[in-house]
Amino acid sequence: MWRWLHGTLCAVTETCAALQCEEGCRATHGGPACYCRAGYEPDAGGRCRDADECARDDTCAQLCHNTVGSYTCSCAPGYRLQDGRDCVPVNGECRFGRRLSAGDREDAACAEPEGEPLSLLVVTASDVRRVWPGDDAPQWPRTRTRLAALNVRAIDILYSNRSVCYVHHNLSSADIVCAAADDLARRRVLARPALFPDVAGVSHLAADWVAGNWYLVDGAREALYACTRDLQHCRLLVEGALGKVHGFALDPAAGLMFWTVWGAAPPAVERASLAGADRAPVAALKLVYPSALTLEPAARTLYWADAYLDCVERADYSGANRRTLRRGYAVRSEPILAALVFIKCFSQELHHIAALGGVLYLPSWRNSSLLLAGRGGARSVALDARPTAALVFHRARQPRSVHPCSLHNGGCAHLCITAYDGAAARAHCACRHGWRLAGRGGCERAHEDAYLVLARGAPPLVVALALRPRGWEAAAPATDAARPTAADVDTRDGLLYYCDVHRYQIVRQRLDGSGRELFAGRDVDNCEGLAVDWMGRNLYWTDDALGTVSVARLDAPDVRRVLVRERDYQHYHPRAIALQPANGTMFWSVWAGAGGGAARLETAHMDGGARRTLLADGLHWPAGLALSDDGYLYWCDTFLNRVERLELRSGRRQLVTADAVKPYGLALYEEISVLFNAKICHDMTARLA
């Protein structure tokens, strides 16, 4: 029996005897409880058993080894144990525990200067600078430690060749630039990625220092790419459902990448394999504006900042052991974060934070300083500009790992993705789009007899989807478009054509993604329909803004002609177009306009002659024209949400489905199925029997 008396806890000593505690019994608010000496804990029977201190978070900074009645801490290669718990990064110590001679195959592993002090790459609104937070900064001229660059966001280091790479924005274009970390005035411009030469929309850049690959997040296209070192072989790993990415980091030693999102998608911290598979949330609750994030590979720990909650959070790679600090929260068990309580330092301008050796390096945009927070407390380094990012420059930031991808590209012809089967490292070979794996790591051009060409606006992309799952694509996607609206393929010459209405262009490229060129950039305004005449070797297109149907020769784009033009073009809106070259006939749809103009289906000879109206009743926004071999013209109506067909011989009209959800594009396959695409709200593909 226990009772509360005069503010103290009183016990009836007889109750402790019933517990049969091996070492002792003490009073608690929950009743009597057994206790044991340090290093032990009571079991259900009151006996003292060895406690597993390693099961408790933060017992050791990196590696913990439980012993009977105690524990020991150790550090990963490249770190030195300090105070029996903490791990201090040390340059000049190899992963293999020795400095290698110049004749050794892995001599680059110890190429960094021995004992070189830790430094930071700090980004401000006007430059990138190298900063030494300690007292051992070298006396280098300012030209070696500062690089003029406006609003740099996508940036990472390559420690093995001592460089820092970033996306540099000019007035009219953008490039990926690498500068020597020891002399930022020495710069070189990398070749533009073959898959997406416009890198202006790249918001995050990260290096897989093991395989030598680049990972790029394109915020404008909501796409995540992996590219080889020379940027010539690229693959789209994640597209759509990315929302607005605000932080990105990867750990090739674990085969994982992480990112934060908020804005267009619910706030979350997510992860996936470096091949883009196994996507899963790390944190999805109690988040508002998760922004910059960083990893500490040796401890397998992830940190991220929330710009709204003004806090830093920590979790392991699976999302477990999550710890949160926010202003006014007394943290006793998290001394590494406790020092952050006193200051409000974050803003939505925060792009990168850094962590190494149990120390957080946090840009304080409001205070024009860097905050260094560790177990021993916190201090700040004053700057003469407002920082938006900080990256650690140290070998421990990118530790050398033994992996098949680090030697001869893992035997892969294009991309070698760092992957693991459990603890076993393996090379995951991947081919650029339009190619497929052949043999052991080889790549060969992919050929499909039938595939669906799909143009969509979010993210802006033209893709060739296999109608049966193959594991590869029939063609490389067109990723350089700002807003593609229509596309078609010239199968004879292996060329993909598409309209880009934001750039007022018709563009073509080879099916492997190469040879991108402008086909028509004059008198193209709002091209909404496109069709290749494979017999006459011409390209037909409609223009909703100009109220025209035009044609140009495939081999001579400047030889062109307007076939259909309405005098009242502002109320004439031609959209989809379909061709019947064997009969010399073309068909196009006309949308109803807000200011007048009726919806209808029209037809004419392919030279524009004998024009007439096929249908003018029961239509509003007819789109997605498609012709079948048995003489039917199919279309979908985006406004009326239905799919219909017309028998051309008899003029008989039939309803195919009345419950389509915003159908926009339509295609036929094997004459028994209709595929339609709901483009207005989201992309989807459906099949109708």
C-alpha positions in Angstrom: 0.0 0.0 0.0 1.3 3.4 -1.0 -0.1 6.8 -0.1 0.8 10.5 -0.5 1.4 12.4 2.7 2.5 16.0 3.2 4.1 16.2 -0.2 6.3 13.1 0.3 5.9 9.5 -0.9 5.4 7.0 1.9 5.8 3.3 1.5 4.8 0.3 3.4 8.1 -1.6 3.5 6.4 -5.0 3.4 5.4 -4.5 -0.2 9.0 -4.5 -1.4 9.6 -7.9 0.0 6.9 -9.3 -2.3 9.0 -8.2 -5.3 12.0 -10.3 -4.3 14.4 -7.7 -5.7 18.0 -9.0 -6.1 19.7 -5.7 -5.3 17.2 -3.2 -4.0 13.7 -1.7 -4.1 12.7 2.0 -4.3 9.5 3.9 -4.1 8.1 5.4 -7.3 4.8 7.1 -8.2 3.8 3.9 -9.9 4.5 1.8 -6.8 7.5 -0.1 -5.6 10.1 -1.0 -8.2 13.4 -3.0 -8.3 16.6 -1.3 -9.2 20.1 -2.6 -10.1 23.6 -1.2 -10.2 24.8 0.7 -13.3 25.0 -1.5 -16.4 22.2 -3.8 -15.3 18.4 -3.7 -15.2 15.8 -5.8 -13.4 13.8 -8.5 -15.2 10.2 -9.5 -14.4 11.4 -11.6 -11.5 13.5 -8.9 -9.9 16.9 -10.4 -10.9 19.5 -8.1 -12.4 20.4 -8.8 -16.0 22.9 -7.0 -18.3 21.3 -3.9 -19.8 21.8 -3.2 -23.5 22.9 0.4 -23.5 23.3 0.3 -27.2 19.5 0.0 -27.6 19.2 3.5 -26.3 19.6 6.3 -28.8 22.6 8.6 -28.5 24.7 6.2 -26.3 27.5 6.4 -28.8 28.0 8.9 -31.6 28.5 6.1 -34.3 29.2 2.5 -33.3 28.2 0.9 -30.0 29.3 -2.5 -28.7 27.4 -3.9 -25.7 29.5 -5.7 -23.0 28.4 -7.4 -19.7 27.6 -4.6 -17.4 28.9 -1.8 -19.7 29.5 -0.9 -23.3 32.2 0.6 -25.6 32.0 3.1 -28.4 34.0 3.1 -31.6 34.1 5.1 -34.8 34.0 4.4 -38.5 37.3 4.7 -40.5 38.3 8.3 -40.9 37.2 9.3 -37.4 39.0 9.4 -34.0 37.2 8.4 -30.8 37.1 11.3 -28.3 35.9 11.2 -24.6 34.9 7.6 -25.1 31.8 8.5 -27.0 32.2 11.2 -29.7 33.8 10.7 -33.1 36.0 13.5 -34.6 36.6 13.4 -38.3 40.2 13.3 -39.3 41.6 13.9 -42.8 44.4 11.7 -44.1 43.2 8.4 -42.6 42.1 5.9 -45.1 39.1 3.7 -45.0 41.5 0.7 -45.0 43.3 2.0 -41.9 46.6 3.0 -43.7 47.9 5.5 -46.1 48.5 3.8 -49.5 51.6 4.2 -51.5 51.5 5.9 -54.9 51.7 2.5 -56.6 48.5 1.2 -54.9 45.3 1.0 -57.0 43.4 2.9 -54.3 45.9 5.7 -53.7 43.3 8.3 -54.5 41.6 7.3 -51.3 44.2 9.2 -49.3 44.9 12.0 -51.7 43.6 14.6 -49.2 46.2 16.5 -47.2 46.9 14.7 -43.9 45.5 16.7 -41.0 43.8 19.2 -43.2 41.3 21.2 -41.1 37.6 21.0 -41.8 36.2 23.8 -44.0 32.8 24.8 -45.3 31.4 25.9 -48.6 29.0 28.6 -47.8 26.5 30.0 -50.3 25.2 33.6 -50.1 23.0 35.5 -52.4 26.0 36.8 -54.3 28.8 34.3 -54.0 30.1 30.9 -53.0 32.9 31.1 -50.5 35.1 28.7 -48.6 35.1 29.3 -44.8 37.3 27.7 -42.1 35.3 27.7 -38.8 38.4 27.0 -36.7 41.4 29.1 -35.9 43.6 27.2 -38.4 42.4 28.9 -41.6 45.1 29.3 -44.3 46.0 32.8 -45.4 44.8 32.6 -48.9 43.9 35.6 -51.1 40.2 36.4 -51.4 40.2 35.4 -55.1 40.9 31.8 -54.2 38.2 31.5 -51.5 35.3 33.4 -53.1 33.4 32.8 -56.3 30.9 35.3 -57.7 27.6 33.6 -58.5 24.1 34.8 -58.0 21.4 32.8 -56.2 23.2 29.4 -56.3 20.9 26.7 -55.0 22.0 23.4 -56.7 25.5 22.6 -55.3 27.6 19.8 -54.0 31.2 18.8 -53.6 33.5 16.1 -55.1 36.1 15.6 -52.5 38.1 13.0 -54.4 39.1 15.6 -57.0 38.8 18.5 -54.6 36.1 20.5 -56.5 32.8 22.1 -55.9 30.1 21.9 -58.6 27.0 24.0 -58.9 24.4 25.2 -61.4 25.5 28.7 -62.6 22.7 30.9 -63.9 23.4 33.5 -66.7 21.0 36.0 -68.0 19.8 33.7 -70.8 21.0 30.2 -69.9 22.4 28.0 -67.1 25.3 25.5 -66.9 26.8 23.1 -64.5 30.1 24.5 -63.4 32.9 22.9 -61.4 35.5 25.0 -59.5 38.7 23.9 -57.7 38.0 23.9 -54.0 41.6 25.2 -53.4 41.2 28.0 -55.9 37.6 28.9 -56.7 38.8 31.1 -59.6 39.7 28.0 -61.6 36.5 26.8 -63.2 35.3 24.6 -66.0 31.9 24.2 -67.6 30.5 20.7 -67.9 28.7 19.4 -71.0 25.0 19.8 -70.8 23.0 16.6 -70.1 22.0 14.9 -73.4 18.5 14.1 -72.0 17.7 17.6 -70.8 20.1 20.3 -72.0 18.3 23.1 -70.2 19.4 22.9 -66.6 17.9 26.2 -65.5 15.2 24.4 -63.6 17.6 22.2 -61.6 17.1 23.0 -58.0 19.3 20.3 -56.3 22.5 18.6 -57.3 24.1 15.7 -55.5 27.1 13.5 -56.3 27.3 9.8 -55.9 31.0 9.8 -55.1 31.2 6.0 -55.2 29.8 5.4 -58.7 30.6 8.8 -60.0 27.0 9.6 -61.0 25.2 12.9 -60.7 21.6 13.2 -59.3 19.7 16.2 -60.4 16.3 17.4 -59.2 14.5 19.6 -61.7 11.9 21.6 -59.8 10.3 23.0 -63.0 9.7 19.6 -64.4 9.1 17.8 -61.1 11.6 15.2 -62.1 14.6 13.5 -60.6 17.4 12.3 -62.9 20.6 10.2 -62.6 23.4 10.9 -65.0 26.9 9.5 -65.6 29.9 11.6 -64.7 30.1 13.1 -68.2 26.3 13.7 -68.2 25.9 11.9 -71.5 23.9 9.0 -70.2 20.9 10.1 -68.1 17.8 8.4 -66.8 14.6 9.7 -65.4 14.2 8.0 -62.0 11.2 9.8 -60.5 8.7 12.0 -62.3 5.5 13.4 -61.0 4.2 13.2 -57.5 7.4 14.9 -56.4 5.7 18.1 -55.4 8.2 20.9 -54.6 11.5 19.5 -53.4 13.2 21.7 -50.8 16.1 19.5 -49.7 18.0 16.5 -51.3 20.9 14.3 -50.2 22.1 10.8 -50.8 24.3 8.2 -49.2 25.8 5.7 -51.8 27.2 3.6 -48.9 23.6 2.8 -48.0 22.3 3.0 -51.6 19.7 5.6 -50.5 18.6 9.1 -51.4 16.4 11.4 -49.3 14.4 14.5 -50.0 11.9 16.9 -48.4 8.7 18.2 -50.0 6.1 20.8 -49.2 3.9 23.1 -51.2 2.4 21.2 -54.1 2.3 18.0 -52.0 1.7 17.3 -48.2 4.9 18.0 -46.2 7.1 15.0 -45.9 10.6 13.6 -45.7 11.0 10.7 -48.2 13.6 8.2 -49.3 14.2 5.8 -52.2 16.9 3.6 -53.5 19.4 5.3 -55.8 17.6 3.5 -58.7 14.4 5.4 -57.7 12.7 2.3 -56.4 11.2 1.5 -52.9 10.0 5.0 -52.3 8.8 5.4 -48.7 8.2 8.2 -46.2 10.8 8.8 -43.5 8.5 11.4 -41.7 5.0 12.5 -42.7 3.6 13.9 -39.5 4.3 17.1 -37.5 5.9 18.8 -40.4 5.1 22.2 -42.0 7.9 23.5 -44.1 10.6 20.8 -44.1 13.5 22.3 -46.1 17.2 21.7 -46.1 18.4 18.3 -45.1 21.8 16.6 -44.6 23.2 13.2 -43.8 25.9 11.9 -41.5 26.8 8.6 -43.3 29.0 7.1 -40.6 26.1 7.4 -38.1 23.4 6.6 -40.7 21.6 9.7 -39.4 19.4 12.2 -41.2 18.9 15.8 -40.2 16.4 18.3 -41.6 15.2 21.8 -40.8 11.6 23.0 -40.7 11.5 26.6 -41.7 8.1 27.2 -40.2 8.6 25.4 -36.9 12.1 26.8 -36.7 13.6 23.6 -35.6 16.0 20.8 -36.5 14.9 17.2 -36.4 16.9 14.0 -36.5 16.1 10.4 -37.3 17.8 7.3 -38.6 17.5 6.3 -42.2 14.3 4.3 -41.6 12.6 7.2 -39.8 13.0 5.6 -36.3 14.5 7.4 -33.3 13.1 10.7 -34.5 14.0 13.6 -32.2 12.6 17.1 -32.5 13.8 20.4 -31.1 11.7 23.5 -31.2 12.0 26.9 -29.6 11.2 26.8 -25.9 11.5 23.1 -25.6 13.9 22.0 -22.9 16.0 19.3 -24.3 18.1 17.4 -21.8 18.6 14.1 -23.6 19.7 15.8 -26.9 22.7 18.0 -26.0 23.7 18.3 -29.7 20.4 20.1 -30.3 19.9 21.8 -27.0 22.1 24.7 -28.0 19.7 25.6 -30.7 16.9 26.6 -28.3 18.0 30.2 -27.8 18.0 31.3 -31.4 15.6 31.6 -34.3 17.7 31.2 -37.3 15.8 29.6 -40.2 13.9 31.0 -43.1 12.4 29.6 -46.3 15.7 30.8 -48.0 17.5 27.9 -46.3 18.8 25.4 -49.0 21.5 23.3 -47.3 22.6 22.5 -43.8 25.6 20.3 -42.9 26.5 17.8 -40.1 29.7 16.0 -39.4 31.2 14.5 -36.3 28.2 15.3 -34.2 28.3 19.0 -35.1 25.6 20.8 -37.0 26.5 23.7 -39.3 23.4 25.9 -39.7 23.2 29.0 -41.9 21.4 31.8 -40.1 19.9 33.9 -42.8 18.4 36.4 -40.4 21.6 36.9 -38.4 24.1 36.7 -41.3 26.1 34.0 -39.5 26.8 30.3 -39.3 25.7 28.5 -36.1 27.9 25.6 -35.0 26.0 23.4 -32.5 27.5 20.3 -30.8 27.3 18.5 -27.5 29.6 21.0 -25.9 27.5 24.0 -26.8 27.1 26.3 -29.7 28.9 29.2 -31.2 28.4 31.4 -34.3 30.7 32.5 -37.1 29.8 36.0 -38.4 29.6 36.6 -42.1 29.3 39.8 -44.2 26.3 38.4 -46.1 23.2 36.3 -45.5 24.0 32.6 -46.0 21.5 30.2 -47.6 23.6 27.0 -47.6 26.5 25.4 -45.9 28.3 22.2 -47.0 31.2 20.5 -45.2 34.4 20.0 -47.2 36.1 17.0 -45.6 37.0 13.4 -46.6 34.6 12.1 -44.0 31.8 13.9 -45.8 32.3 11.5 -48.7 34.0 8.4 -47.3 35.6 6.0 -49.7 33.6 2.8 -50.1 34.4 -0.5 -51.8 31.7 -1.1 -54.4 31.6 -2.7 -57.9 30.4 0.6 -59.4 33.7 2.3 -58.4 35.7 0.1 -60.7 35.3 0.1 -64.5 31.7 1.4 -64.0 30.7 -2.0 -62.6 30.8 -3.4 -66.1 27.8 -1.3 -67.1 27.6 0.3 -70.6 25.6 3.3 -69.4 24.7 3.9 -65.8 26.0 1.9 -62.8 23.6 2.5 -59.9 25.0 1.9 -56.4 22.9 -0.9 -55.0 23.0 -3.5 -52.3 21.4 -6.9 -51.6 21.4 -6.7 -47.8 25.0 -6.0 -46.9 26.3 -7.2 -50.2 27.2 -4.5 -52.7 26.1 -5.0 -56.3 26.2 -3.0 -59.5 22.7 -2.2 -60.8 23.1 -1.5 -64.5 20.6 0.8 -66.2 20.4 2.1 -69.8 19.5 5.5 -71.0 15.9 5.8 -72.3 15.3 4.2 -75.6 17.8 1.5 -74.9 17.5 -1.8 -73.0 19.9 -4.1 -71.1 21.6 -6.8 -73.2 24.0 -9.4 -71.8 25.9 -8.5 -68.7 25.6 -4.8 -68.4 25.4 -4.0 -72.1 22.9 -1.7 -73.7 21.2 -2.0 -77.1 18.6 0.1 -78.9 15.1 -0.9 -77.9 12.6 -1.6 -80.6 8.9 -2.0 -80.0 6.3 -2.8 -82.7 3.6 -0.9 -80.7 3.7 1.8 -78.1 1.7 4.8 -76.8 3.2 8.3 -77.3 1.9 10.5 -74.5 2.4 14.3 -74.2 1.6 15.9 -70.8 2.1 19.1 -69.1 2.9 18.3 -65.4 5.6 17.5 -65.4 6.2 18.6 -69.0 7.2 15.4 -70.8 6.6 13.4 -74.0 7.0 9.7 -73.3 6.7 6.4 -75.3 5.0 3.9 -73.1 5.2 0.2 -73.9 1.7 -1.3 -74.2 2.9 -4.5 -72.5 5.3 -4.3 -69.5 8.8 -4.7 -70.8 11.1 -2.9 -68.3 12.3 -0.5 -71.0 10.9 2.3 -73.1 10.5 2.4 -76.9 12.0 5.9 -77.1 13.7 8.4 -74.9 11.4 10.9 -73.4 11.4 14.5 -74.6 12.2 16.4 -71.4 13.2 19.7 -72.8 9.7 20.9 -73.6 8.1 23.6 -71.5 4.5 22.5 -72.2 4.0 19.8 -74.8 0.5 19.4 -76.2 0.6 16.9 -79.1 3.1 14.4 -80.4 3.6 11.9 -83.2 6.3 9.6 -84.5 7.8 9.2 -88.0 8.6 5.5 -87.7 10.6 5.4 -91.0 13.2 7.9 -89.9 12.9 7.2 -86.2 11.9 10.7 -85.2 9.6 12.1 -82.5 7.7 15.3 -83.3 6.0 17.4 -80.6 4.4 20.8 -80.1 5.6 23.1 -77.3 3.0 25.8 -76.9 5.0 27.8 -74.3 7.8 28.3 -76.7 5.6 28.5 -79.8 7.6 25.7 -81.5 7.3 22.3 -83.1 10.4 20.3 -82.2 11.7 16.9 -83.3 14.3 14.5 -81.9 15.5 11.0 -82.6 13.9 8.2 -80.6 17.1 7.7 -78.6 16.8 11.3 -77.4 19.6 12.7 -79.6 19.5 15.2 -82.5 17.0 17.5 -80.9 16.2 20.4 -83.3 13.6 23.1 -84.1 11.3 22.0 -86.9 9.0 25.0 -87.0 9.3 28.2 -85.0 7.6 30.7 -87.3 3.8 31.2 -87.3 3.3 28.6 -84.6 1.2 29.9 -81.7 -1.0 27.3 -80.0 -0.4 24.0 -81.7 -2.9 21.5 -80.3 -2.9 18.7 -83.0 -0.1 17.0 -84.8 0.1 14.1 -87.3 2.8 12.6 -89.5 1.8 11.7 -93.1 4.1 8.6 -93.4 3.2 8.2 -97.1 3.6 11.8 -98.4 6.4 12.6 -95.9 4.6 15.7 -94.5 3.7 17.0 -91.1 0.2 18.4 -90.4 -0.7 20.5 -87.4 -3.6 22.6 -86.1 -3.2 26.0 -84.4 -6.0 27.0 -82.0 -4.8 30.6 -81.6 -4.3 31.3 -85.3 -7.4 29.2 -86.4 -5.4 27.3 -89.0 -4.5 23.8 -90.3 -1.0 23.7 -91.8 1.4 21.3 -93.5 5.2 21.2 -94.0 7.6 18.8 -95.6 9.5 16.5 -93.3 12.7 16.9 -95.2 12.3 20.7 -95.8 10.4 22.3 -92.9 10.5 25.8 -94.6 8.4 24.4 -97.4 5.0 24.8 -95.8 1.4 25.9 -96.5 -1.7 26.9 -94.6 -4.5 24.6 -95.8 -7.4 25.8 -93.7 -7.8 29.4 -92.5 -11.0 31.1 -91.1 -11.5 34.8 -91.6 -13.0 34.9 -88.1 -10.1 33.0 -86.7 -10.7 34.3 -83.1 -13.8 32.1 -83.0 -12.4 29.1 -84.8 -10.5 26.6 -82.6 -9.1 23.6 -84.5 -7.7 21.0 -82.1 -7.0 17.3 -82.8 -6.1 16.0 -86.2 -6.0 12.5 -87.8 -4.8 11.5 -91.2 -5.9 8.8 -93.7 -3.0 9.0 -96.2 -4.2 5.9 -98.3 -7.4 7.8 -99.1 -5.8 11.3 -99.1 -8.1 12.5 -96.4 -7.7 14.3 -93.1 -10.0 14.9 -90.2 -9.9 17.5 -87.4 -12.0 18.6 -84.5 -13.1 22.2 -83.7 -13.9 23.3 -80.1 -16.8 25.5 -79.1 -15.5 28.9 -78.0 -16.6 31.2 -75.2 -17.2 34.1 -77.6 -19.0 32.0 -80.3 -18.1 29.4 -82.8 -19.8 25.9 -82.8 -18.0 22.7 -82.1 -17.8 20.2 -85.0 -15.8 17.5 -86.7 -14.5 18.5 -90.2 -12.8 16.6 -93.1 -11.0 17.6 -96.3 -8.6 16.3 -98.8 -5.0 16.4 -97.6 -4.4 19.4 -99.8 -7.2 21.3 -98.1 -9.7 20.8 -100.9 -13.3 19.4 -100.6 -13.6 20.7 -97.0 -16.9 19.8 -95.3 -18.4 19.2 -91.9 -18.9 15.6 -90.7 -20.8 16.4 -87.4 -22.0 19.5 -85.7 -24.5 18.3 -83.1 -23.9 17.1 -79.6 -20.3 18.2 -79.4 -18.5 20.7 -77.2 -14.8 20.0 -76.8 -14.1 17.1 -79.2 -10.5 15.8 -78.9 -8.3 12.8 -79.5 -9.3 11.8 -83.0 -8.3 8.3 -84.0 -9.0 6.2 -87.1 -9.6 2.5 -87.2 -8.8 0.1 -90.0 -12.5 -0.9 -90.3 -13.6 2.7 -91.2 -14.5 4.2 -87.8 -13.5 7.7 -86.6 -13.2 7.8 -82.8 -13.1 10.9 -80.6 -13.5 11.9 -77.0 -15.2 15.0 -75.6 -13.4 16.6 -72.7 -16.4 18.7 -71.7 -19.1 16.0 -72.1 -16.9 13.3 -70.6 -17.7 10.7 -73.2 -16.1 8.7 -76.0 -17.9 8.2 -79.3 -17.3 6.9 -82.8 -18.6 7.5 -86.3 -18.8 5.0 -89.1 -17.4 6.9 -92.1 -19.2 4.8 -94.7 -22.7 5.2 -93.3 -22.5 8.2 -91.0 -23.8 6.1 -88.1 -22.8 7.6 -84.7 -22.3 5.4 -81.6 -21.6 6.1 -78.0 -18.7 4.1 -76.7 -18.7 5.3 -73.1 -20.5 8.0 -71.2 -18.5 8.0 -67.9 -15.0 9.0 -69.0 -13.2 11.4 -66.6 -12.0 14.5 -68.6 -10.8 12.5 -71.6 -8.3 14.5 -73.7 -6.2 12.2 -75.8 -7.3 8.9 -77.5 -5.5 6.1 -79.4 -6.5 2.7 -80.8 -4.6 -0.5 -80.3 -5.4 -3.8 -82.0 -8.8 -2.4 -83.0 -10.6 -3.7 -79.9 -9.4 -1.3 -77.3 -9.4 2.5 -76.9 -6.8 4.2 -74.7 -7.7 7.7 -73.5 -5.8 10.1 -71.4 -7.3 12.5 -68.8 -5.1 15.4 -69.1 -6.8 18.3 -67.4 -6.8 17.2 -63.8 -4.0 14.5 -63.9 -2.4 12.0 -66.2 -4.0 8.6 -66.4 -4.4 5.8 -68.9 -7.5 3.6 -69.2 -8.6 0.8 -71.4 -12.0 0.2 -72.8 -13.1 -3.1 -74.3 
